[in-house]
């Protein structure tokens, strides 16, 4: 048991794997179908998630905000089957929120902003890739916790393996794709 959650990081990685199969396509579909009224609500939900992350929130407040945000994205798709799969997403959000550290939470706030922005712009690929980055950041965090994620750096012509706290993909996206 890691972080007080049965199954710990291994279980979280499994659940995130399922989320990676569902949520990037869900975000893409939401970007293609979202209405003006839904855009207003998605922005409000995104701001609520970021507010709970930035404030001295309780875990339950953050979980509730995350669940509302991710559920609403699925609801924007208008697919009844997809709506029935939301409990899988909600379960993994519960695992992630109870195990995240501050830097991972702060990263999630920025990633939510990118997801929301892409969906509201009707940017199908942008929404899909922003969701992939968001979920992969969590996946890499858990792999790091299990000691399964290493990055290779070259120092004086020699390769040295070291763990990057947020994983290689998240590091590259954060420093190159979202650079100002």
N, C-alpha and C positions, 0 to 999 in steps of 0.2 A: 504494500500500500504506500503510495507516494502522495504527499501533500494531503493526506486524509481522504483520498478518493480511491475506492476499490478499483483495482486495475491500473491506477496511476497513469503514468505517461504512455505506457503501451496501449491502454484502452483509449486514451485521448487521441493517439496517432491513428488508431483504427477508425474512430468516429470522424476525425478530420478527413481521412481518406474517403469516406462516404460523402462527406460534405463537399469535397473537391469534385466528386462525380456529379453532384446536383447543383450546387450554388452558383458556379460560374455561368452555367447555361441559364439558370433562373435569373441572374442579374442581366444577362444579355436579352432574354425574353422580356423582362420587365422594362428594359430600355426601349424596346420596340413598341410596347403597348401602354406605357404609363400615360395617364391623362394629366391635364393641367391641375385638376383638383388633387390628384394623387401626388403630384410633384410637391405641392404645398405641404401635404402631410408627411411625405418622406423627409423633406428638409426639417420639419419640426421634430420628427423622431431621431434624425441624425444629430441635431443639436442637443436633444435630450441625452443621448448616449454620451456625447462628448462632455456634456455638463456633469454627468455622473462620474466620468473618468477624472475630470479636472478637480472635482470637489471631494470633500471627505465623505464619500458615499458609503452606504452599507453594501455588502455583497449582493443582497437581495434586490436593492434598487438598481444596481448595475445589471444583474441578470434580467430583471424585468424589462429594462430599457433595451438590452441586446435582443431579447426574444421579440419584443414589439417591432424593432427595426427589421430584423431578418424575416419575421413572419409577414410584415407588410410588403417587403420586396416580393416574396412568393405570391402574395395575394394580388399584386399588380399584374401578374401573368394571366390571371383569369382561368387557371387550370385547376379543376377540382381534385385531381389525383395528386398534383404537386402540393396542394394545401394539406392533404392527408399525411404527407411525408414530413411535415414541419416538426412533429415530436422528435424525430431523429436530430434535427438541427437544434432544437431546444435543449435536448440532453447534452449535446456537445458544448453548447454555450455555457451550460451550468458547470461542466468540467473545466472549461477554459477559464472562466471568471474566477473560480475558486483557486486556480493554480498560477495565474499570471503574476509576473512581477511588474513593478512600476514602468520600466522601460518598454515592456511588451504592451501594457495598457496604453501608454502614450502613443506608441506606434499604431495601435488599433484605431485610436481616435483619428489620426491622420489618414489611415487607410479607409476608414468609413467616409471621410470627407471626399476622397477620390472616387469611391464607389458611388456615392450620392451624386456627385457632380457629373459623372459619366452617364448615369441613368437619366438624370434630369435633362441632359443634352441630347438624349436619345442616341448616345454613342454606344452601339451594341458591343463592338470589340473592346472599347475602353472599359465598359462595365464588366465584361467577362474577365479581362486581364486584371483589373483592380481587385476583383473578388479572389482571383487566383493568388495574387500577392498577399492579400489579407489572410487567407487560409494557410498558405504556405509559410507565412511568418510564424504562425502558431505551430505548424507541423515541425518546422526547423527548431523552434524553442524546445519542444518535447524530445526531439532527436538529440539535441544538445544535452538535455537533462539525462538522457540515457547513455551519453558518451558515444553516440553513433554518428555525430556530425563533426567533421573536421575540414579545415580549409588548408590548402598547401600554399605556403609563401616561399619565395626565393630570397635568401639572404646570403650575400657574397657567393652567388653561384650554387649554393646548396639548398635543397628542398627541406623545408621544416614544416611539420604538420602542427596545426594549432586550431583550437576551437574558436569560432567567431560567435559572439553571444547571440546574434540574430540570424545566423546562417548566411550562406553565400548569396542566394538569390535575393533575399531581402536587403542585404548589404548593397548589392549592385543596384537594385531598383532605387533604394533610398538615396544613394549617392550620385547616380547618373540620370535616372529617368525623372526624378522629382527635384533635381537640382535647380536652384533659382538663378 
